[in-house]
Structures are given as C-alpha cells and as structure tokens.
Amino acid sequence: MKAIKNKRRLLMGLISAPADMNLNKFLYFYGPAISDVAEYDFYDGKRILQHEKFDKNKKTVLYLHGYLENREVESVQVIADAYLCRSDINIIIVDWGELADGNYLYDAVPNAKQLGPQLSKVLLEMFENGLNIEKFHIVGHSLGGQVAGMIGREIIDRTKGRLIIPRITALDPAFPPFYYTYSKHICKTDAKFVDIMHTDAWLYGSPCSTGHADFWPNGGKTLQPGCPKRNYKMLTDNDLSSHRRSWWFWAESISNKFSTKFEAVKSKSWNDFKTGKILPEEDPNLVVYMGEDCPLNITGDYYLQTNGETPFAKGLSGTKYIDKENEDAKT
C-alpha cells in the first residue's frame, strides 16, 4: 500500500524520483593545461587526494555549475582555466550535468536537492581522509550556488556543528523556487563566511541579501554593462548574459591577469551608492574587494560599477558612480 501511495505522489509531483548520483563525476584539474584533468566517480571523491599533483597543504576549491550545464560549457572551462593561472589552489569541479538537465522545476531542482546531501557525505569522507576543511571553499553558480548552501547546511547537521565550511561563495544563486516559498535558500548560516554576488536579481538570480556580504555590481540587476538587450526568450544567450556575468567576474578575480581589482564600497542601497552615500560615513575611502580576495570579516551590502568587457574590473574608479548614458551622450 505504501508503494502505491508513493507512486501516486510521484505522478502528482509531490515527491521526486530518486536521482542517480552515479551519473555525477568529480573533475580534478591538475594543470597546467585545461586538458590536464582526472575524472573520478562520484562516490570515489577521496581518491582525488591520492593524485600525485594534489597538494593537501593548498587551499581547495569545489566548483558547482548551474542548470543545463556540464563539463563542456564555457563557464566550467573559464573557471577551471582561471584557477589554473594560479599555483596556490587545488580546483575540483563537480560535473552533475545529467541531473542538471530536463525541466527546471520538475527535474533539475529536485535533483539538486538530492545532490546536496549526497555530496556532503562524500566531502565528509574526504575530510576524514586528509582533506583540510579549514582550507576548503565551495563556489557555485546559479542552481549550483543553491546546492553549495545545501552542502554547508548538511555538513553542519550531520556533524552537529562540529564541522563548518569556512567559506561558501554563491554567484547569482538561482531565484526560483528558493525565495518567498517553503524552500530553503543559501544564507549566512550555511558557512562561517558566505559571500554572494548578484548580477541578475529578480530574474534568474537571487533578489535579496542573505549572505554575510552581498555584492551588487552595477546594481546587481539586468542589464549588466555590455550585455545585449534581452529578448526574453528564456535561456538564450541574450537572456542569460547578465546572469552569466557573475562567473565572468569571479574568473577575472581568480586569474590575476589584470592589475585592476573589483573594488567595492558599503552602502545601504544602489540609490545611496549613486549619490555617494557610503558606509561608514566617517571613512568614505574604505573599500573591499569583490571576488576571491574578499575579506572574510565583513558584513553588509557592497556596490561597485564594472566595465562592459574584459577587463571588467575598474579598480577604485568603480566605487564612484558614473552615469554611463550621460557620459556617452556628451561624446
């Protein structure tokens, strides 16, 4: 009788079919070329630690891609390449492309909610086998950003607070159906430090501040500078341009290819930033970096402007609002 009831609930969309975690793979990019990558089965993550190039003394980053993505997409290649520009970070990417496919609400989101807890179990095993949790950082884009939060929560729950991920970074974490519903979304309780980058708020990306530090480049909404006018044909390149800017910004902050950084200032709102109202008011020159070098002791909302093409960072000049439309009109 229980099996019959569960089948009915499955057909009604009230519960999700079990996701096959064996479809997921770990990719360890050991460099120096992007093609230098070792693949591991999902439940064999601890074998990465035995790779001759893996250095347990270095910081380790786990990157989670978003909906309809896999190891072949531009975002994964750009992120991996950015980390390979450095010699001080181990980069591991989870290819969960098979589960991130299909209908967003009925396939990908339910699969993501199963991926988070299972991935936390694998990571706990890796920590037990020598991976240093104090040097561990999870980065996720879009739906992957929400999975990152799930992992953090699950590890805290499974260890009763004994283990907490030091830092989770969410790059324009997915909006539907995680906000203003019963679903949990990434927040500052998921890790010791949670920084969130917003580039497409209220459309594909999170509409509100839920991290220790939330960054709102160019106001955090569409259209980001340099992005084409949206045609609102869902999931097209034009439609996703602002959403994707978050991982472009992140990759630039990682690679250190350019001397300018994503300097940002604290303010109550985008409108306050535009009028020069910066916090704290007694120190208007206080700036922080958005991206990899973000200080881990800050709180609040941070604003900046960027360029519309690479290099995106404007350095200190990005902390002073310039009305680009008026500037263009003068020239």
N, C-alpha and C positions, 0 to 999 in steps of 0.2 A: 504493500500500500504506500509506503514512504517513497519508493522508487517512482511510482505512478504520479504522486503529488509533485515530486521534484521535476519530472518530465513536463508536467503541465506548467509549472512555474518557469521552466526554461523556455518553453514555447511562448509564454506570455512576456518574456523579457525581464522577469523578476529576479532571476539568478543567471549567472554566466556559466557557459560550458568551461570545463577545466582547460586551461591553456597548456600547451605542450612546451615546457621550458627547455626541452632538448633541442628545440629549434634555434635557441639563442646561442651565440658564441662570444667568447672573450677574444679580443684582438690586442695583443701586446706589440706596440710599435717600438722596436729597439734601435732603429736607425742604422746609418744616417739617412738613408733614402726612405721615402714613403712606402716603397715596396718591401722594405725590411720589416716584416710583420709575422708574428707567430700566432696561430689560431688555437684556441682551446675550447673544449666542450664546456657547457655552462656549469656543470657540477664538478668540474676539474679545475676551478679557478686557482686553487692552491699550487697547481703545477707551474703557474707563471713564476712563482717565487724561486723555482729551481732553474730558471733560464739563466744561462751564463752571463747575459748582459743586464739582468735585473739587479739593481743595487738597493738593498733594503735600507741603506743609510740616507737615500734620497727621499724627497717628497714624492708621493704617488698620487696621481690624479685619475679618477674614474670618470669618463665622459659618457653621457646618455643622450642619444639623438632623439628626434621628435617623430611625430606622426608621418606615415608614408615614407620614412627614410630608412636607409640601410647603409652598409659599409661603403657602397659605391657613390653615394651622393656627395655633392660639393661640400656641404657643411662638415661632414666627417673627415674628408680629405684635407680641407683647410685647417680644421682644428688640429688634426694629427701633425700636419706639416709645421704648424706654428709651434707646437711643443717640441718637435724635433730640432727646432732652431736653438733650443737650449740644451744644456748638458747637466742640469741640476734637477730634472723632474722625470720620473717614470710615467709614461702615459698608457693607460689601458682604456679601450673603448668597448662598450657592450653593443654588439650588433643584435638588436631584437627586431629586425626588420620584418620578419614573418608575422610577429604578433602586433606590430605597429601598423599593419595593413588593414584593408577592409573598411567597413563602415566605422566612422569615428566613435559614435556613441554606443553602438552595439557590439563592436569588436575591439577596437584599439583601447578605449578607456577601460573596459572590464579586464582586458589582458594586462594593461598597465597596473591595475590594482592587484593583480595576482603576481606580477613580476616583482614589485617592490618587496614584499615579504620573502619571496624565494631568494632574491638577490641578497637580502640582508643575511640570510642563513649561510650563503656561500662566503660572504665577506667575513662573517664571524669565524668561519673555519680558516680563512686566510689570516686573520688576526692571530688565531691560536697557533698558526704555523710560521709566525715570524713577521708578518706584515705589520709595520709600525702604525697604529691607529693615530698616534699623535702627529704623524706627518701625512695624514690621509685627507684628501679633498675630493668631494663629489661635485661635478659640474653637469648640469642638464639643461637642454634647450626645449622649450615648449612643453609637450607632454612628458618629455624626459626630465624637465625641471620639476614636475609634479611627482614623478617616480623618485627623484632624488629625495624629496621630502618624506615620501613613504618609507624609504630605506632608513633615513635618520630616525623616524618615529619608531620603526620596528626594532631597530637595534637598541634603542633606549628601553623599549618594553621588554624585549627578550632578556636583557641583562639587568632589568630592574634599576636602570640608571647608572650601572657600574661603568658602562662604555657609552661614550657620546662622540659622534663625529665632530672633529674640530671645526670644519668649515664646509658649508654647502652653498654653492652658487647656482641660482636659477636664472637662466637667460630667457626673458619674456615668457615666463611659465604660462602654460595653457589656461585660458579663461574658462570656456565651458567644459564640463559642468561643475567646476570646482568652487565657484563663488556664488554666494546667495542661494545655496542649496544645502542638502544634508551631507554632501561630500566634503571630506577634509582637504584643505589645500596647504601648500607649503607655507610654513610660518617660522618665526624665530625660535620656537621651542623644539625644532627638529634637529638643531645642532648647536654647538657652542657659539658659532657665528654664522648667520645667514645673510648673504647679500643678494639682492635681486635687481636685475636690470630690466627696465621697461622700455619697449620701443614700439609696441602696437596695442597699447592699453584700450580695453573695451571692445576690441575686435577679436583678434586671435590671442592676445596677451592679457595677463592679469590686470584688473582695473584698480587695484588698491595696494597700499603699503602693508606688507605683512612680515618683512624681514627685520633684522637689526638695522640694516642700512638698505634703503631703496634708492636706486639711481634712475633719474628721469631725463636722459639725453634728449634735447630738443623738445622737452615737454613730455616725452615718453609715449607719444601717440603718433598715428599716421597723419600726414605723410612725413617720413623721415627725409631729411635733405638728400637730394639726388635720386630719390625713388620716383618712378613714373606714376602718373595719375592712375589711381585704382580704377579698374573696370568692373570690380565687384563680381567677377566670375570666380567663384570660390576655388582656392588652391592653385590658381595660376601664378606664374612668376610675378606679374604685376601686383596681384592681390597679396602675395606673401612678402613683398620686398621689405616693408617696414618690420615685419615680424623677424625676418632673417637678419636684419641689421644687428641684432643683439649678438649673434655669434660672430659676425664680422668684427664688431667692436672688441669682443673678447679675444679673438685670434690676434688682432693687432696688439692688444695689451700683453699678450703672451710672448710673441715673437721677438720683441725688442728691436725690430728692424728700423724703427724711426725714433729720433731723439725726443720728439714731442709726445706728451702723455695726455691721457684723458683727465685733466684736472677739473674738479667739480667743487661746488660750494653748497653749504647747507642753507636751506630756505624753507619757509612754510608752504610755499606753492610756486607753481610756474609763473603766475602773475607777479608774485613778490620778487622772484628772481629777475623777471624782465624789468622791474622798476628799481633794481639794485638793493632790495631789502634782504640782507644776508644775515644769517645767524652764526655765531653770536654777534650782536651788533657792535660790541666793543672791539671786535677783531675781524673786520671785513676782509682781511687778506688771508684768512685761514682757508686753505684748500686741501683737498684729499684727492687721491687717485681712484678713478673708476677702473675696475678690471682686476687683473692678477695681483697688483701691488696695493690693493685697497687695504688700509689699516684695519686691524681686527678688533679695535676697541671703540669704534664709532657707532652712533645711533642716529636715526632720523632720515629725512629725505634730502637728496642731493641732486643738484641740477647743473647742466652744462650744455653748451652748443658744440656741434661737430661739423666737420666738412661733409660735403656730399659725395666724396670719393676718397680713395686711398691716397695719402694717409688721412684717416678720419679724425684723428685727434688734433685739437687746436692748441693744446697747452694752456697757458694762463689766459690767453685771449678768449678761450672758450667759456671763461667764467664771467665774462661781461656780455650782456645781451646785445646783439646787433640785429636790427630788423632787416633781414636779407632782402625782402621785397623792395623796401625803400632804398636800400643801397643799390640794388640793380637798376632801379628807376632813375637814379642820379647819373649812372654811367651810360 
